[in-house]
Amino acid sequence: MIRVLIAEDQAMVLGALAALLDIEDDITVVAQARDGKHALALAHEHRPDVVLTDIEMPILSGLDLAAELKYVGHPARVIILTTFARPGYLRRALDAGAAGYLLKDSPSDKLAEAIRRVHAGGRAIDPELAVEAWTEEDPLSERERQVLRLAADGRSGTEIAEALKLSEGTVRNYLSEAISKLGARNRIEAARIARARGWL
């Protein structure tokens, strides 16, 4: 029996996924979470074989959850299930240790197949998205991404500096670099471009 934990912040989607998987003879849903932090705690408590997670969730994103599980050496294999067909997200998911990346509009039978494949040690990744992911390079450094993400949330240079424990001059430099790399006119446009490509 393949033990699965589902992390999804939308209650209706969470319930539908659990019901869909419980129909399968060889898959059982052992836990459900509405945010990444709760999912992490449940992963340690229930020791699932596979963690099925959305990307955008409160507190910890699905990418953060995957990275944390990888960091602590948790044996669960992670599948990202998302609406975002963005190559940048796929690259970041793989870097975080995810073994699968599926779109929510994929046929439902593909989900159970993906869980079985990933549990057996393989990968389950949308092939078209995989090709795109390796043809478009993410130009941002991790620090530029952090600064740009906070700027996109409306934080001032001072607030960003305080949040990341940097000087305001350093924050300005990171923002300037990110804007330049993305060919944007300002921080808002830079954040929009980065988000659209899955880099933020």
C-alpha positions as CSV (number, residue, x, y, z in Angstrom):
1,M,0.0,0.0,0.0
2,I,1.4,3.4,-1.0
3,R,0.9,5.9,1.8
4,V,0.2,9.5,0.6
5,L,0.1,12.9,2.4
6,I,-1.8,15.6,0.5
7,A,-0.9,19.3,1.0
8,E,-3.4,21.7,-0.6
9,D,-4.7,25.0,0.7
10,Q,-8.1,24.9,-1.1
11,A,-10.4,22.7,0.9
12,M,-12.5,21.6,-2.1
13,V,-9.5,20.5,-4.1
14,L,-8.0,18.8,-1.1
15,G,-11.2,16.8,-0.5
16,A,-11.5,15.9,-4.2
17,L,-7.9,14.7,-4.4
18,A,-8.3,12.5,-1.3
19,A,-11.5,11.0,-2.6
20,L,-9.9,10.4,-6.0
21,L,-6.9,8.6,-4.5
22,D,-8.9,6.6,-2.0
23,I,-10.6,4.8,-4.9
24,E,-7.3,3.2,-5.8
25,D,-6.7,-0.3,-4.4
26,D,-3.0,0.3,-3.7
27,I,-3.0,3.9,-2.5
28,T,-4.2,5.3,0.8
29,V,-4.3,8.9,2.0
30,V,-2.8,8.9,5.5
31,A,-2.9,12.7,6.2
32,Q,-4.1,16.0,4.7
33,A,-2.8,19.5,5.3
34,R,-3.9,23.0,4.3
35,D,-0.5,24.7,4.6
36,G,3.2,23.7,4.2
37,K,4.1,24.0,7.9
38,H,1.3,21.6,9.0
39,A,2.3,19.3,6.1
40,L,5.8,19.1,7.3
41,A,4.7,18.2,10.8
42,L,2.3,15.5,9.4
43,A,5.1,14.1,7.2
44,H,7.2,13.5,10.3
45,E,4.3,12.0,12.2
46,H,2.8,9.7,9.5
47,R,6.0,8.9,7.5
48,P,4.2,8.8,4.1
49,D,5.8,7.3,1.0
50,V,4.7,10.1,-1.2
51,V,3.9,13.8,-0.5
52,L,1.5,15.4,-3.0
53,T,1.7,19.1,-2.7
54,D,0.5,22.3,-4.3
55,I,3.1,25.1,-4.9
56,E,1.4,28.2,-3.5
57,M,0.4,27.6,0.1
58,P,0.4,29.6,3.3
59,I,3.5,29.6,5.7
60,L,5.6,27.2,3.6
61,S,5.2,26.8,-0.1
62,G,5.2,23.4,-1.8
63,L,8.8,24.1,-3.0
64,D,9.9,25.0,0.6
65,L,8.2,21.9,1.9
66,A,10.1,19.7,-0.7
67,A,13.4,21.4,0.1
68,E,12.9,21.0,3.9
69,L,12.0,17.3,3.5
70,K,15.1,16.8,1.4
71,Y,17.3,18.7,3.9
72,V,16.2,16.6,6.9
73,G,16.6,13.4,4.8
74,H,12.9,12.4,5.0
75,P,12.4,9.4,2.7
76,A,9.1,10.6,1.2
77,R,9.1,11.3,-2.5
78,V,7.5,14.6,-3.4
79,I,5.1,15.3,-6.3
80,I,4.2,18.9,-7.1
81,L,0.6,19.3,-8.3
82,T,-0.1,22.8,-9.6
83,T,-1.9,25.1,-12.0
84,F,1.3,26.8,-12.9
85,A,2.8,25.6,-16.3
86,R,5.9,27.6,-15.7
87,P,9.3,26.2,-16.6
88,G,11.0,28.2,-13.8
89,Y,8.8,26.5,-11.2
90,L,9.7,23.1,-12.5
91,R,13.4,23.8,-12.3
92,R,13.1,25.0,-8.8
93,A,11.0,22.0,-7.9
94,L,13.6,19.6,-9.2
95,D,16.3,21.5,-7.4
96,A,14.3,21.2,-4.2
97,G,14.2,17.4,-4.6
98,A,10.8,16.9,-6.1
99,A,10.4,13.7,-8.1
100,G,7.2,14.7,-9.9
101,Y,5.6,17.8,-11.4
102,L,2.0,17.6,-12.7
103,L,-0.5,20.1,-13.8
104,K,-3.9,20.1,-12.1
105,D,-5.7,19.9,-15.5
106,S,-4.0,16.6,-16.3
107,P,-6.3,13.5,-16.6
108,S,-7.2,12.1,-13.2
109,D,-5.8,8.6,-14.1
110,K,-2.4,10.2,-14.6
111,L,-2.2,11.2,-11.0
112,A,-2.4,7.6,-9.6
113,E,0.1,6.5,-12.3
114,A,2.5,9.3,-11.3
115,I,2.3,8.3,-7.6
116,R,3.1,4.7,-8.5
117,R,6.0,5.7,-10.7
118,V,7.5,8.0,-8.2
119,H,7.0,5.5,-5.4
120,A,8.9,3.0,-7.4
121,G,11.9,5.4,-7.7
122,G,11.1,7.0,-11.0
123,R,10.1,10.6,-12.0
124,A,6.7,11.9,-13.3
125,I,7.1,15.2,-15.1
126,D,5.1,16.8,-17.9
127,P,7.3,16.2,-21.0
128,E,6.6,19.5,-22.7
129,L,7.2,21.5,-19.6
130,A,10.5,19.6,-19.0
131,V,11.8,20.6,-22.5
132,E,10.9,24.3,-21.8
133,A,12.5,24.2,-18.3
134,W,15.9,23.3,-19.7
135,T,15.9,25.8,-22.6
136,E,15.2,28.9,-20.5
137,E,17.8,29.7,-17.8
138,D,16.8,31.5,-14.6
139,P,19.1,34.6,-14.4
140,L,18.3,35.5,-10.8
141,S,20.5,34.7,-7.8
142,E,18.7,33.4,-4.7
143,R,19.3,36.7,-2.9
144,E,18.0,38.7,-5.9
145,R,14.9,36.5,-5.8
146,Q,14.3,37.1,-2.1
147,V,14.7,40.9,-2.5
148,L,12.4,41.0,-5.5
149,R,9.8,38.9,-3.8
150,L,9.6,41.3,-0.9
151,A,9.5,44.3,-3.2
152,A,6.6,42.7,-5.1
153,D,4.8,42.4,-1.7
154,G,5.0,46.2,-1.5
155,R,7.9,46.4,1.1
156,S,10.1,49.5,1.0
157,G,13.9,49.3,0.7
158,T,14.2,49.9,4.4
159,E,11.7,47.1,5.2
160,I,13.5,44.7,2.9
161,A,16.8,45.5,4.4
162,E,15.4,44.8,7.9
163,A,13.7,41.6,6.9
164,L,16.9,40.2,5.2
165,K,19.4,41.8,7.6
166,L,21.1,43.7,4.8
167,S,22.1,47.4,4.3
168,E,19.7,49.5,2.2
169,G,22.5,50.1,-0.3
170,T,22.9,46.3,-0.7
171,V,19.1,45.9,-1.2
172,R,19.2,48.7,-3.9
173,N,22.1,46.8,-5.6
174,Y,20.2,43.5,-5.7
175,L,17.1,45.2,-7.0
176,S,19.1,47.0,-9.7
177,E,20.7,43.8,-10.8
178,A,17.4,41.9,-10.9
179,I,15.8,44.8,-12.9
180,S,18.7,44.8,-15.3
181,K,18.8,41.1,-15.8
182,L,15.1,40.9,-16.6
183,G,15.1,43.9,-18.9
184,A,12.5,45.6,-16.8
185,R,11.8,49.3,-16.2
186,N,11.3,49.0,-12.4
187,R,11.0,46.6,-9.5
188,I,7.2,46.0,-10.1
189,E,7.8,45.0,-13.7
190,A,10.8,42.9,-12.8
191,A,8.7,41.0,-10.3
192,R,5.9,40.5,-12.8
193,I,8.3,39.1,-15.4
194,A,10.0,36.8,-12.9
195,R,6.6,35.6,-11.5
196,A,5.3,34.9,-15.0
197,R,8.3,32.7,-15.8
198,G,8.2,30.9,-12.5
199,W,11.4,32.4,-11.1
200,L,9.9,34.1,-8.2
